[in-house]
Amino acid sequence: MTTPVDHKAWIQTLQELLHYYVPPLELAAPLVVSCIAAIAAGLFLTFRSARSERMVVSCFAFLLGGWIGWRASEWIGTPGPISMAVVGVLLTVLAYRTYRIWLAGGSVVVLFLAAVTLQLGRGDLTRYLPANDQGSQRIEDGMITELPTAEDQVKKLHNQAAVQYEKFKEKLMEELKALGPVGWLIPLAGCILGAVLAYWALRVFSVVWMGLLGAILAVLGATTLLCAQRPDLRASVFAEPRITFGSIVAIWLLGLILQAKEARLPKRSAKAAEGGGKPAAQSA
């Protein structure tokens, strides 16, 4: 008999994870540009993906090709910008012609990642919390004998995102290895379900998961920008993660409703045009 999950304790642990792994961010030009780009891309995916599937896939292929070209330039020794441009353009042309295959693959990957996230998020989240690290501070017989240096203080208060990412990645890899064959059954079922949905309802399902990804991008981009501009909001956002989650769901559902309405309008106008054309032909 399984022990019921204590949702209150789960949320409290999630708050601790956010406080540790999401470092305070300073308002800088690269961060502002990144957040604005994430908001714009997220809103576009949420509200316009149904009419721009080919363009969305092509843009993703260009970015993926640029990243592949940049990594390949380190191995081959070619100039990075040239490799990024060449591979990005080639992959974009390929994606433009085979965008439905890319959407089907994305459907499988999205459900697989969702199933893996479900498996990793089950149970007690305290296993992801790191061990206490006192830095260079020394305590002997109840007395502090050595204070942390200024560098340690800055590092403790403003841990670099890359360092935090590496720590969290190590924890995730340990959990993935501990899943075992039985633990991978749900992700495998997610792959199969994604393939089935891609076969029977590719366009509808692709709009659903692209809209969800867009809502996540938009809300997280806006939240990051607000927290960087007003650091006092960071604690409030982490104290109630359900508000952020609710905002994502609300924007996602609104996007699906609006896109569903827009998808019906061309069909009605087409039927009206056909109906208007038939009497004209008879009168002639």
Secondary structure by P-SEA (a helix, b strand, c coil): cccccaaaaaaaaaaaaaaaccccccccaaaaaaaaaaaaaaaaaaccccccaaaaaaaaaaaaaaaaaaaaaaaacccaaaaaaaaaaaaaaaaaacaaaaaaaaaaaaaaaaaaaaaaaccccccccccccccccccccccccccccaaaaaaaacccaaaaaaaaaaaaaaaaaacccccaaaaaaaaaaaaaaaaccaaaaaaaaaaaaaaaaaaaaaaaaaaaacccaaaaaaacaaaaaaaaaaaaaaaaaaaaaaaaaaaaaaaaaaaaaaaaaaac
